[in-house]
Amino acid sequence: MTIICDKTIETIVAYAKKHWPDESCGLLIGDKGQESVAEFIPIKNIYNDMHEKYPDQYPRTAKTAYLIDPKEQQRIFDEAEKNRQEVKCIYHSHCEHDAYFSEEDRLVAAPWGEPSYPGISYLVVSIYNRELKEINEFFWDESLKGYNQKKII
């Protein structure tokens, strides 16, 4: 589980509200070996772009799905590593839906029954009509071989 200060939460919520009714996404980074987050890095949700180019492979839209550009994600991972930091959490919003970890979220996070990114949690922010409803963090629980939930707000 990560420690996210109130100011960072406020920044994330403002970003989610700004992009509503589409889902938004980003990464939270912090110093290696620490549980706290130092920075939120917003990233463009490219799901609509992919849906337009490959509608059969990406049948939904950004209203119900998010996709982080893999090159941008790797750049941020690499930059964090150079600065003795690491990605702590992957963030996305749900618009007009609760802050749950969907079946698709679970499949992307642990496609082979193990986390794709060990040690990284997932933060889901629920926005209804541009208003915050709830925030939950989902983290890998080895004893469950699955993701567990911690309510943030």
Buried (B, 14 or more C-beta within 10 A) or exposed (E): EBEBEEEBBEBBBEBBBEBBEBBBBBBBBBBEEEEEBBBBBBBBBBBBBBBEEEEEEBEBBBBBBBBBBEEBBEEBBEEBEEEEBBBBBBBBBBBEBEBBBEEEBBEBBBEEEEBEBEEBBBBBBBBBEEEBBBBBBBBBEEEEEBBBBEEBE
